């Protein structure tokens, strides 16, 4: 393992037949560890930072790159659907001796945490779901319509055209990529200008498509009442994922409550960071 800085280390851990890149941030908090699950699918954990790191006080956050994304490459023959991701998470929780675990999932990561809790209820104690992806196809379709409309908004379209004409690609390729990234995620935010607060990331399209294809037609709602973990759902009022989906989720989960972020879109942890920490810190386990 390497030690990039105080209270932080990286290494590789065993998934279900693949190796996963992992990062531990925090002082351990007397042995209290929270598994942070990124979205995407096909992304890496990097874009949860630095905001999620603020929760690593009196506890450790264990981030990992899911198979097929970030620093966790998967062989071409390795499955990339949701069942493989659940199996990786089961291997991680068992191998790190975290059961019953606390899972902190963002977007697709929130949906993965739910899938894991449905398949392995005995391995989960708490779920913190931040802007979780929808549990059925209707929610995803509504999200795709809203996000496409936001990306086509005149201000965003004009900014993309201005970037294309700017010559920045030739003068400063890194700055060009950063600005192109910001415009590609603008629709997730209440105010597109806030996209500058998000750490840039890349998505492996093969991994992304494999997950969504494996979930095609699935409706998790009938199975949600069987999830007994204590659950906190965080959702932005202006998230392109409809707030109604989070409200329905909380109605169906036996031990869930909802915190609505009134000044946020999807990336609420980057838009209302102080409140994000204020709401989650007392819910997550800490050392003592």
Beta strands, then each sheet from edge to edge (+ up, - down):
strand 1: 2-5
strand 2: 8-14
strand 3: 19-26
strand 4: 33-37
strand 5: 60-64
strand 6: 101-106
strand 7: 124-130
strand 8: 230-236
strand 9: 256-261
sheet 1: 1+ 2- 3+ 5- 4- 6- 7- 8- 9-
end
